[in-house]
Amino acid sequence: MKNRILSSLLLLLIFIPFIIKGDAFFAGLMLVVGLMAFKELFDLKLKEKKLSLLIEVLAYLAVGFLILNHYQSNELTLILDYRILTFLIFIFMIPLVIIGNNEKYNLQDALYLLGSVLFIGLSFNLVILIRNDSISHFIYLLLITCFTDIFAFITGKLIGKIKLAENISPNKTLEGFIGGLVMGTFIGMIYYVTAISNSIPFVQLFIITVTLSTIGQIGDLIFSQIKRYYHKKDFSNFIPGHGGILDLFDSLIFAVITMILFMNIL
């Protein structure tokens, strides 16, 4: 618990200046964090088999390219044309023929890498675009996910009894889920009406905030299921008390993806 709190405070001190500064500084930070997140997913595959150095290098370059794609834009649209998608498909599918050995590289490997590259690359690219569009909306999103996680953890520890998804994450409880949902929604809404706008209808804002908090917790469970499939407790031990980058950003990644659906309303 102590390590978790200290790590969180240190991360805040590191991240806050980049969030405030924005632009290329924040994009550069997200590039580093996104590449580290991709490494954690990639390492799961590498534990099963060793892939060629060329494929590894191409995968990291592809993730970096997607994260920084139109990084100076503040248009909250998916700026990815078919040429980019086609190129990525070629990168991971053509080696199936060149290598010609399913033991060394097969369709499952290719699809795993393609999916991981697109998922991490586009997610962290959207983080950058949301920050570019509005630091206030970005903070709103951070408050929802952070306080949802904090109070889900605290409530679960204090009064949690009913298991939420025991086969996926044995420590998560229904009480923790509800506690995180209530506080994440409450704090997110308070911030929005005081710091952004009080003109949005209450019911509309409530539905959006509840949805973001809920999807964030579902994202946490999705990543927990991935860890369980690969028999891992944490994605890495990079952050004391938290685990890896993906253990820290799991809720935010899915909340960011969901936020795009609501930006025209907010």
N, C-alpha and C positions, 0 to 999 in steps of 0.2 A: 504493500500500500504506500509506504514511504517513497520507494523508488518510483512508483507510478506518478505520485504528486510532483516530486522533484523533476522528473523527466518532462512532465507536462509544462511546468513553469519555465524550464529551459527552452523548450520548443516554442513557447509563446514569445520569449525574448528574442529568439532567432527569427520567427516568422513575422512578427508585427511590423518591423521596419520595411520588409519586402512588400507586405500587403499595402502599407501606406504609400510607398513609393510607386508601386505598380509598374506598368510598361515593361521594358526589357528586363528589369531587375527581377520582377515577380515571375516573368516567363522563364528566366534562367533558373530560378529556384524550382519551379515546377518541372523543368526539364530534368534537373538532377533528381528530384524526388520521384518523378515518373519512371526514370530509368532504373532507379533502385527498386521501385515497386515491380517493374517488369522482371528484374533479375530474380526476385523472389518467386515469381511464377515460373520463370525459365528454369530455375534451380530444381523445381519439383520434377520437371521433365528430365533434367540432366541426371537426377538420381536413378532414373530408370535406364538410361543409356547415354553414352557420350555421342554428341553430334559433331559434325565437322566444324572447324573454326570459321570457315566462310559463312556457313548458315548462321552461326552465332553472331558474327559481325553484321551481317545483313539484317538480322532481326533487331539488333540494337539501333542500327541506323534508321530502320523503318519506324520504330517507336519514337525516336528523337524527331524525325521529320514530321510525324503526325502531331506530336505535342506542340511543335513550333509552327505548324501550318497556319498562316495568317494570324500570327500571335499578336499583331498590332491592331487587329480588327476589334470592333465592339458590336458587330452584328451577330446576334444570337441565333445563327442558323448553322446547320451542319455544312461547313464549307469543305466538302470533299467530292470531287468529281469522279466520274467513272474511270478516267485515265489513271488516277492514283490507285483506285481499288483494283483495277486490272493489273497494274504493275506489281502490287503486293501479292496478288494471286500467283502471278508468274514467278515471283521470287521464291515462294515456298512450294509450288507445284512442279516446276520444271526440274528441280533436283531429284524428284522421284524417278525420272527417266535417266538423268545423268549418273546418279549413284547406282540405280538399278539393283538395289539390294534391300529388301524389306527388313532385314535384321538391323541394318545401319540407319535406314530412313524410310518410313512408310507413310501412308495416307493419314494415319492417326497423328503422327508427329507433325505433318504439314498443317493439318487442321488445328491442332493445339497451338502451334506457333502463330498461325494466321489469326485465330480468335483472340489470343493473348495480346498480340500487337495491336489489333483494332480496338480491343476493349480498353487497354491501358492508354494507348495513344490518344484516342478520341475523348476519354474521360478527363485526362489532364489538360487536353486542349480546351475542353468546355470550362474547366476551372479558370483558365486564363481568360476566356471570352467573357465569362460572368463578371470577373473582377474588372475587366476593361469597361464593361457596360456600366457598372455601378458598384462602387466600393460598399455602399449602404446595403444593397441587396446581397452582396457577398458576405458581409458581416451577419446579416439576417440568417443566411444559410448556415454559417459557422455556428452561430448561437444555438440554432435548433439542433444541429447534430451533436455539438459538444455537450450541451446540457441534457439532451436525451441520453447520451452515453453515460454521463456522470450520474444522473439520478436513477437510471436503470441499474447501474452497478451498486449504488448506495442502497436503494430500495430492496434490491434482490438480496444484498448481504444482511440487511436488518430484519426484513419480514418475509423474504421469499420462501415459499413452501411448495407451490404448485409448479411442476416442471413445464417449461414452455415447449421445448423441442429436445427431449432428453437424448434421443439418438444422434442429434446433430451437435448440440452444445449442452452438456449435462448441468452446467452451472447457471444457465439462464432460466429465469422463472417468469411466470405470468405476472406476478406482482411487480417484478422489476420492469417488465415491458410496459405495464400500465403507468408506473411511477415515472419512467423516462418519457413516455408519451405525454403525460399531463404537464410535467415541468418544461419539457422541450417546447411544447405548444404554447404554454403560458408565457415563457420568457421571449420566445420568438415573436409572438403577437404584441407583447408590451413594447418591444424594441421597434417593431414596424410602425405602430401607431404614434409613437413618440419621436422617432428619428427619421422616418421616411414619409409616411402619409397617413392621415386619419380619414381620408375620403373614401377608401375602399369599403364596401359593405362588410359588416362584421362576420356574417355567415360565410361569405366568400373567402375572407382572410382565414377564418377558422378552418375551413375545409382544406385550403392549400397548406396551411401550417401543419395540421394533423397528418395530411398525406406525406409531407416531407419527413416528418418525424417517424412515421410508420415505415416508409420505404427505407429510411436510413437503418432502422433496426432489422428489417428484412435483408438488407444488404450485408449486415453483420452476420446474419445466419447463413447467407449464401457462401460467404468466404469461410465460415466455420465448417460448412459441409465440404468445401474443397480441401481444407486441412484434414478433416476426418478421412476423406477418401485416400489421401496420401499419408495417413498416419502421422500427422504433425500436430503438435500442440500450438506452436506459433510459426509464422512464416519465416522468422529469423529471430535473433536475439539482439538486434541492432539498437533497440530502444528499451532500456531497463524498465521493467514494470508493465510495458505494453507488448513487447515482442518485436515484430517487424513493421516496415512501412505500411504494408497492407493491413496489418492488425490495427494500425492507427487510423488509416484513411478509408477503411471498408465502408463505414456508414456514409461518409462524405461523398465517395464516388457515386453511390447509387442516388443519393439526394441531389447531387449535381445534375445527373442525367434527368431526374424527375423535374428539377427546377426549370429546365428549358421548356417544358410543357406549359409552365405557368407564367413565363416572363412577360408575355403580351398582356396578361391580366394585371400583374403586379406593377 
